[in-house]
């Protein structure tokens, strides 16, 4: 599909004023970091054990290995590392000359309205047939090739303004940093689960000993931490709720820059697509099963109707 011919993006007249403070950290970013503290504590313990073991094998100080891991989070803001993440972790590519010619002016208009230095961010393309975009690490802004082909300049600006909101409010770096420092704990947990599946192969006596020791250790930790070790069980639901709130905050950022109507137009298209899929997938009035309820609680994005309602309220308040 070729790009729409009409240009519905009004250009900002006059000089571009770059704000002295272009980034911040809102409550949703802080909430995401706080909810990952139990995972961070577990990761610290895992990395300490691994660092101590490596120190015994190599005769190097344990704090050297531990310090390398602790400081590795800074790579989130290192430009060459960001380029590697964009390519190999997120599956993005550089825009072609034609794509850059369509994308760059829209991005320049969005950042000019926000008072942000647009050149500080890296624009990437994701090969996808969906209308979507992403903000990641410290400076990555990606948009799907389908969005670039089908959205008008105004609609594309609304999508990019939403992603810029994730960056300026601290959502992007907080999310990636939290996931990175929680990774050792997650890997250790998966290893424990895999080992637990092998208990059936042990003799009955040995399996009973392992289960008894593990149960005693869990009970001791629960007593010592006043039950806080069970908090990670609820963390996925809490993180999903915080993520949904951050999406609404990013919508507010786009609306504050004057892109609420354009973003609503994109969301209307998404709503129509979801409704057509729902009709094909299930009969109207299908029961709201427990699985659907759990999936909704774990969804990182609010439903389209909620986003449209919030944006409509913002438009009416500005009249």
Number of C-alpha atoms within 10 A of each C-alpha: 6 9 14 13 8 9 10 13 18 9 13 11 7 6 7 16 12 15 12 8 9 13 14 11 15 15 15 22 23 15 16 24 18 14 19 21 15 18 23 21 13 21 21 19 14 15 19 18 14 15 22 19 13 15 16 12 9 10 10 13 13 18 14 13 17 17 13 11 15 14 9 12 16 11 14 20 14 13 16 11 14 20 19 13 17 24 16 11 10 14 13 22 16 16 19 11 9 8 15 16 11 17 21 15 13 22 22 18 19 29 20 21 17 23 16 22 15 19 12 10 17 16 22 25 26 23 13 12 11 13 20 19 20 20 22 22 24 25 23 25 24 24 26 19 20 19 23 23 17 15 19 20 24 22 26 29 28 30 29 27 31 28 26 29 24 28 26 21 22 22 31 24 24 24 19 16 21 20 17 15 22 20 16 19 20 15 13 15 13 12 11 11 11 11 10 13 9 10 15 9 9 11 9 10 9 12 16 13 11 14 14 12 12 12 12 12 12 15 14 13 15 14 12 11 11 10 13 13 17 14 12 15 10 10 16 17 18 17 23 19 19 21 23 20 18 27 21 21 20 22 27 21 23 27 23 16 17 18 26 25 18 23 25 23 16 20 19 15 12 16 16 12 11 13 11 11 11 12 11 10 9 10 9 9 7 7 9 8 9 9 9 11 11 11 12 15 18 17 17 19 18 18 12 16 12 11 20 21 12 16 22 15 11 16 16 8 8 8 5
